[in-house]
Amino acid sequence: MLNRAVYRLFWTGAVCFCITPVLWSDTAAGLRAFHSKDYATALREWTEAANKGQAEGQYNLGMLYLKGLGVAKNPEEAFRWFRLAGEQGQANAQFQVGLMREKGVGVAQDFGQAQIWFKLAAERGDSEAEVSLAELYDEGHGVPKDLTRAVYWFRMAAEQGLPEAQSRLGACYASGKGVHKDLTMAYFWLTLAAKQHDQNAEKQKSEIAPSLSADEIAKTELSAAQWKPKPMQGQTPIQAH
């Protein structure tokens, strides 16, 4: 069984390309060219795949336009291809459409549209989309402020192992924001995030520790050590650095 794709915020410098278990020849040829840093060939192959309506080809082509690999950077063209792939249910593309709508990159900023596209990807189990959706509910951007829904989506992402979501969920338990205040649960989720080097979680964890007994801390640390993220299905991540 294939693992879900690891999505990356497009402005961090990392590029993730995705494939499905069964590849069309154009998409596969583009992938081989991309790995060889032959971006011109990747562009040609993925353009052909995209024009045939292949969702993965459309998504990958959008990434080339977004990052300016083998072609001049063109966020507007990237958005167009992401949207076409997203309309076919391609979760990576749905997340990117939401992200571009949220930030106003390549398209007018629209938090309401961002929420729609994040939700589509989140419902397919994408943890980055889940935490992005949670933040919209937490801040009331594009949707009515709803702390209970924010906690729900933070939890969904946290259970998949996303440290940012684990840190945010821990903070919610610590403050009682959107959930019943529970310092033991706060310590648990902050411990998981801290294990992945989330500095904010480290700080909050140290602030909560004095309020817990040594026994509570020991039991929570043990539970965190035994915890495993929920497996997800999806596309295979193909990452370029």
C-alpha positions in Angstrom: 0.0 0.0 0.0 1.3 3.4 -0.9 1.7 6.2 1.6 0.1 9.5 1.2 2.0 12.3 -0.5 3.9 14.7 1.7 2.7 18.2 0.8 4.9 21.2 1.0 4.0 24.9 1.2 5.1 26.2 -2.2 7.1 29.1 -0.9 9.5 27.0 1.2 11.7 26.1 -1.7 10.8 22.4 -1.7 9.0 21.0 -4.7 7.0 17.8 -4.5 5.8 16.0 -7.5 3.3 13.2 -7.3 2.4 10.1 -9.2 -0.3 7.5 -8.9 0.3 3.8 -8.6 -0.3 3.4 -12.4 1.5 6.0 -14.5 0.6 7.2 -18.0 3.7 7.1 -20.2 3.9 10.9 -20.6 3.8 11.4 -16.8 6.4 8.6 -16.2 8.7 10.0 -18.9 8.4 13.5 -17.4 9.3 12.1 -14.0 12.4 10.4 -15.3 13.5 13.6 -17.0 12.8 15.6 -13.9 15.0 13.3 -11.8 17.8 13.8 -14.3 17.2 17.6 -14.0 16.2 17.7 -17.7 13.4 20.2 -17.0 12.8 21.0 -20.6 11.9 17.4 -21.3 9.9 17.2 -18.2 8.0 20.3 -19.3 7.3 18.8 -22.8 6.2 15.4 -21.4 4.0 16.9 -18.7 2.5 19.5 -21.0 1.4 16.6 -23.3 0.0 14.7 -20.3 -1.8 17.7 -19.0 -3.3 18.5 -22.4 -4.7 14.9 -22.4 -6.4 15.7 -19.1 -4.1 13.6 -16.9 -4.5 15.0 -13.4 -1.0 14.1 -12.2 0.5 15.7 -15.4 -1.5 18.8 -14.8 -0.3 19.0 -11.2 3.3 18.4 -12.0 3.2 21.0 -14.9 1.7 23.5 -12.4 4.7 23.0 -10.2 7.1 23.6 -13.0 5.4 26.9 -13.8 5.3 27.8 -10.1 9.0 27.2 -9.5 10.2 28.3 -12.9 11.8 24.9 -13.8 12.3 24.5 -17.5 10.0 27.5 -18.1 9.7 31.1 -16.9 7.9 31.4 -13.5 4.2 32.0 -14.1 2.0 31.7 -11.0 -1.1 32.4 -13.0 -0.4 29.5 -15.3 0.5 27.3 -12.3 -2.8 28.1 -10.7 -4.7 27.2 -13.9 -3.2 23.8 -14.0 -3.6 23.2 -10.3 -7.2 24.0 -10.6 -7.8 21.7 -13.5 -6.1 18.8 -11.6 -8.0 19.7 -8.4 -11.3 19.6 -10.2 -10.5 16.0 -11.0 -10.0 15.2 -7.3 -6.2 15.4 -7.3 -5.5 16.2 -3.6 -2.1 17.8 -4.0 -3.5 20.2 -6.5 -6.5 21.0 -4.3 -4.2 21.9 -1.5 -2.1 24.2 -3.8 -5.2 25.9 -5.1 -6.3 26.6 -1.5 -2.8 27.8 -0.6 -2.7 30.2 -3.6 -6.2 31.5 -2.8 -5.2 32.1 0.8 -2.0 34.0 -0.1 -3.2 35.7 -3.2 -0.4 34.2 -5.4 -1.3 33.8 -9.1 -4.9 34.6 -8.3 -6.9 37.1 -6.2 -6.8 36.4 -2.5 -10.1 34.8 -1.3 -10.3 33.1 2.1 -13.7 31.7 1.3 -12.3 29.9 -1.8 -9.3 28.8 0.2 -11.6 27.2 2.7 -13.4 25.3 0.0 -10.3 23.9 -1.6 -8.6 23.1 1.7 -11.7 21.2 2.8 -11.6 19.1 -0.4 -8.0 18.1 0.2 -8.5 17.7 3.9 -11.4 15.3 3.3 -8.9 13.2 1.3 -6.7 13.0 4.4 -4.1 15.6 3.5 -2.6 16.8 6.8 -1.2 20.1 5.5 -4.7 20.9 4.2 -6.2 19.9 7.5 -4.0 22.2 9.5 -4.5 25.0 7.0 -8.3 24.6 7.3 -8.0 24.5 11.1 -6.2 27.8 11.0 -9.0 29.4 9.0 -11.5 28.4 11.5 -9.3 29.4 14.4 -8.8 32.9 12.9 -12.2 33.3 11.3 -10.8 33.9 7.8 -13.4 33.1 5.1 -15.5 31.2 7.6 -17.2 32.1 10.9 -14.7 31.7 13.8 -15.3 28.2 15.1 -12.8 26.9 17.7 -14.4 23.5 18.0 -14.0 22.9 14.3 -10.5 24.3 14.5 -9.6 21.7 17.2 -11.2 18.9 15.1 -9.0 19.6 12.1 -5.9 20.2 14.2 -6.5 16.8 15.7 -7.0 15.1 12.3 -3.6 16.5 11.2 -1.9 15.8 14.6 -3.0 12.2 14.4 -1.1 11.8 11.2 2.0 13.1 12.8 2.2 16.7 11.6 4.3 18.5 14.4 2.7 21.9 13.8 -0.7 20.5 14.3 0.4 18.5 17.4 1.8 21.7 18.8 -1.4 23.7 18.1 -3.6 20.9 19.5 -1.5 20.8 22.6 -1.8 24.6 23.0 -5.6 24.2 22.7 -5.7 21.7 25.5 -3.4 23.9 27.6 -5.7 26.9 27.3 -9.1 25.2 27.0 -9.6 26.9 23.6 -12.2 24.9 21.6 -11.8 21.9 23.9 -12.0 21.1 27.6 -8.8 22.2 29.3 -6.6 19.2 30.0 -2.9 19.7 30.9 -2.1 16.0 30.6 -3.4 15.9 27.1 -1.6 19.2 26.3 1.6 17.7 27.6 1.1 14.6 25.5 0.6 16.4 22.2 3.4 18.9 22.9 5.7 16.0 23.7 5.0 14.5 20.3 5.6 17.8 18.6 8.8 18.4 20.6 10.1 15.0 19.5 10.0 16.4 16.0 12.0 19.5 17.0 9.1 21.9 17.2 10.6 24.7 19.3 7.3 26.3 20.3 6.2 22.9 21.6 9.4 22.6 23.6 8.7 25.9 25.3 5.1 25.2 26.1 5.9 21.8 27.4 8.4 23.3 29.9 5.8 25.8 31.0 3.2 23.1 31.7 5.5 20.6 33.4 5.5 22.3 36.8 1.7 21.9 37.0 1.9 18.1 36.5 3.0 15.5 39.0 6.1 13.3 38.3 3.8 10.3 37.9 1.6 12.2 35.3 4.7 13.2 33.4 6.2 9.7 33.4 2.9 8.1 32.2 2.4 10.8 29.5 6.0 10.4 28.3 5.5 6.7 28.0 2.3 7.1 26.1 4.0 9.5 23.7 6.9 7.0 23.2 4.4 4.3 22.2 2.3 6.5 20.0 2.2 5.9 16.2 0.7 8.2 13.6 -2.3 7.0 11.6 -1.4 5.6 8.2 -2.9 7.4 5.2 -3.4 6.4 1.6 -2.6 8.7 -1.3 0.0 9.6 -3.9 3.7 8.8 -3.6 5.8 11.8 -2.8 8.5 12.7 -5.4 10.5 15.5 -3.9 13.1 17.7 -5.5 15.6 19.7 -3.3 
